[in-house]
Amino acid sequence: MDIHFTSLHKILRNLYDQMTPITDDIATFATAVAGLGALLYICYRVWQALARAEAIDVFSLLRPFVIGLCIISFRPIVINSINGILKPFVVGTNQILKDQLLDMKELQKKKDRLEWEEAVRRKTYGVIDPNEDYDAELRALGLDVPTQSVMDALYEVTHIFSTKYWVLQFFRWLLEILFGAAALVIDTLRTFYLVILTILGPIAFAISIYDGFQSTLTYWLSRYISIYLWLPIADLFSAMLAKIQVLSLDRDIELIGEHSFLPDSANSVYLIFLLISIIGYFTIPTVASWIVQSTGAGAYNKKISGAGNTVTNVAAGAAGAATGNVSGGLMK
């Protein structure tokens, strides 16, 4: 493809690393907000205990101090701790994906080689049954084996320059672009959300000190973890699709050599898996919300899913129409 999506993903990684230091500037303002909140928090509870002639619960008064400590060293204590805990999961799923992709590439090379050998064998010994006297059939038609080989080669050249071939190649190119774009959209939104949550995290921590806003801290943590898991979930999804393709390639390799096997020059299975991948990428936010319950990003997830469904429906309809035309042409 003309677009190098791998380099774009690396740019997003560098963007996150370069934007997170802004958190230190926000932490200064958040510290002042947290200090005022801690003063009100402690004064209210001490006054309440004195008014009721009850013992002061010192342990509950430590909450604003702990949150204030997290705000002062937000990146080292909060962000680095969460990323450090979740990083092994990201590395592990990425390694699973690389292993599956390596197996798939090796099997694809093996399949291509066997299909080439099978094509040579069929042209040499006959298409229907290699045990039949193919040379006698050609002589009955007034053709010899070299002439038939030349005709087969001309047919392949005609197939390459046919409209059907270029239509299939166009839809393959289109689906590959949409596949890479879907992954890039998810990664871009993930990076954007993480950067915003990281930069404004000290503010969320400071607000959580005030009465009535304690749940803000829990919501921030659940959102951050849920969005951070988008990447490993995407890797697991891609690894699962790669495994399905590996099983499909194994099956094709087993069938090569049988008389009923016909090579799929249109790579229909590959196109189908591209469609499945495009649809699946836009379900990743929903799957992440099943693992860690989060609120506030639901509207964005619905928009992402809606946009993904629209793109997928257009691609699926176009690919289906092209496939139907091709299949109709083959049936004639």
N, C-alpha and C positions, 0 to 999 in steps of 0.2 A: 504494500500500500504506500501511497505517497505521503501520508501523514504518519509520523513516528510517535505513536501514542506513548511508548515507553519513556521517551524524553519528557513528554508533558507530565507524566506522573512524577518523575523526578523533580520537575519544577515545583510541583505542589508540595513535595516533601521539604524542599528548601524554603518555600514560602512559609510553611508552618514554623520552621526553626527561626526564621528571620523576624516573624511577626510577634512571637511570644514574648521577647524581651520588653515589649510595650507594657506588659503586665506590671513591671516594677514602677512605672509612672502612675498607673491607676491605683496601685497598692497604697501610695502615699495619701491620696484622697480617701480611699476606703478605710484607712487607719483612723482618720479623724471621724468619719461616720461611725465606725465601730466603737471608738472611744466614747462618743456621746451616747450611743446605744447601751454600752456597758454601764455607764453612769446611771442612766434611767432604769436599767434592768436591776442593778444592785439596790439602788435607793428604794425602788418600789417594793422589792421583796423584804428588805430589812424593815421598812416602815410597816408593811403588812404584818410581819411577825411580831413587831413591838406592839402594834395596835391590838392584836389578838392575844398578847401575853404568851406567845409560843417561842420555843427555841428556834434560833436562826439556823437554817439548813445551809451550812457552809459549802457542802459539795455541789449543790445546784448553782451556787454563785460562781463556780469555777468555769462554767460554760463560756461566758463572754471572754474570759482570759485565754482559754484554749483557742477560740475562734480568732481572737486578735493575734495570737502567735502565728496561726496559719496564714493570716493576711499579711503579716510582716514578711514572712518567708514563704510566699505563696508558691512560687515555682519550685523551690527545692523540696518543700514539705508536701504540698498537695499534688501539683502537676507531675513532678518527677516520680512521686510514689505511685500514683495511679498508672502512669505510663510504664513504670518498671514492673508493676504486677501484671499488666495486660500484654506487655511486649513479648514474653515467651509464647503466649497464645498466637500472636500475629506471626512470629517467626516459624512456629510449628506448622500452622496451616499453609504458609507460603512454601515450606519445604515439601509438604504433601502435594501441593499443586505442581511444583517443579518435577517431582518424581513421576507423576501421572503424565505430564506433558512430554517428558523424556521417553517414557514407554510408548506413548502415542506416536511420536515422531519416528521411532525405530520400527514400529509395526507398519506405519504408513509407507516407509521406504521399502520394507519387505513386500507389502502388498503391491506396490507399483512395479517392483521387479518381477514378481510372479505373474502379474497381469501382462507384462510385456512378453514374458516367456510363453504364456498361454496364447497370446495373440499370434506369436510366431509359429507355435505348434499348430494352431487351427488353420493358418494359411498354408502350412506345409502339408498337413495330413488330412484336412477336411474339417468342415464346421460341425456337421451333425454327428458323425461317428468315425473316429480315426481308423476303425477296423474295416470300413467299407473301401471299395476300390474307387477312390476319389479321382485318380488319373483316368480311369475308364469313363467316368461320368463326364469329365471335362472333354475327353476326346469325342464323346457322343454329341456334345454341344459344339464341336468344332473349335475347342479351346485347349491350349496346353497349359501346364502349370506356370511357366514364366508369364504368359499373357494374363492369366488370372491374377498373379501377384501384382502386375502393373495396374490392372483394373482396380484392385483393392487399394493400392497406393493412391490412385486418382480419386477414389471415393473418399478417402481420408482427407485429401487436400480440399475436395469439394465441401466436406463436412466442416472443415475449419473456417471456410469463407462463407458458410451459410448464415442466413439471418437467425435461425434457431440457435446456433452456437454463440453468436455474439449477444443475443438476448440473455442467454443463460450466464454468460460471462459478466454482463452488465449487472444482473441481479446478484450475482456472487460478490462483485465489487461493492455494490450498494449495501448488502447485508454485512459485509466485513467492516465497512465504514460505520454503519449503525451500531454494530457490535462494539467497536472500539469507542465510539461516541457515548454509548450507554455506560460503559465502564468509567469513562472520563467524567461524565456528568455526576455519577455517584461519588467518585473520588473528589471532585471539585467541591460538591456540596458538603461532603464530610470534612474536608479541610477548612472550608469557610465556617462551618458550625463549630468546629474545635477551636479555631482561632478566636471567634467571638466569645465562646464560653470561657476560654483561657484568659482573654483580656479583661472581660467583665466579671470574671469569677470573684475577685476580691470584693466587688460591690455586692454580689449576691451573698457572700459570706457576712459582710457587714450588715446588710438588711436583715439577715436571719437572726440577729441578736434581738431585734425589736419584737415585742409581744405581738402576736398575730401573723408574723412572717417567719416563724421557726421552720415551717415546711419548705421554705425557699432553699435551704441547704440540701435537704433530701432530694428535691426536684433537680437541683443543679447537678448533684452527683449522678443521679439516674440518667439524666440527659447526656452527660459527658460520657459515661460508660457505654450507654446504648449506641451513641453515634460512633464512638471509638471502635465498636465491634463490627461496624459496617465492612471494614477491610477484611478481617479474617473470615467473616461470613461469605463475602464475595469470593475469597480464595477457596473456601470449602465448596461453594456452588460450582465454581469453575473446575475444581478437581473432580467433583462428581460427574460433570458433563464429560470431562476428559476420560474418566473411567468407562462411561457408557460408550464413548467412541472406541476405546481400546477393545471392549467386548465386541463391538460391531466389526472392528477390523479383524479380530480373531476369527469371527464367524465367516467373514468374506475370504480369509486366507484358507480356511477349511474347505470352502466351497469351490475355490479355484481348482480347476482340473476336472470337475464334473461337467458332463455334457450340457446340463441345464443351466449352467452359470453363464451370465452375460455381464460383462463389465459395465459399470455405471459411469459413463463418460461425463454425465452432467453433475456428478457429485451430489446427488439429491439428498443423501443422508447428511452430508456436511452442511448443506443449506438449511435443512430442518433443524439441526443442532444450533446453528447460528440464530434462527428464529427463537428457539427455546431460551437461548442465552440472553437475548435482548429482553424478552419478557421477564425472565428470572431476575435480572439485575435490578429492575424497578420494584421487586418485591423484597429486596434486602432490608430497607427500613422497617417494614412490617415484621419481618422475622426477628430483627434486633429488638423490637419492642416486646416480643414474646419472652425474650431472655431477661431483660431488665425493664420493668415498667417505668415509663417516663411520660411526662405530660408537656405540652407546649409546642412540641414539634409535630403533632398530629396533622395539623393543617398543611404543613410543608410536605409531609409524607404523602398525603392524599393528592396534592398537586403533582408531586413527582410520579406517583403511580398513574395518575390520569394522563399526564404527558407521555409516559412510557407506553400506556395502552394505545394512545392515539397513533404514536409512531409505529408501534408494532402492528396495529390493524392495517395501516397503510402499506407497510412492507409485506405483511402476510397476504393481503389482498392482491398486491401486484405480483408477488412471487407465486401465489396460487394460480393466478390467471396465466402467468407464463408457463408454469408447470402443466396446467390443463391443456394449453395449446400444444405444448411439446408432446404430452401423452397422447392427445388426439391425433397429432401427426404420426406418431409411432404406431398407433392402432390401425391407421389406414393401410 
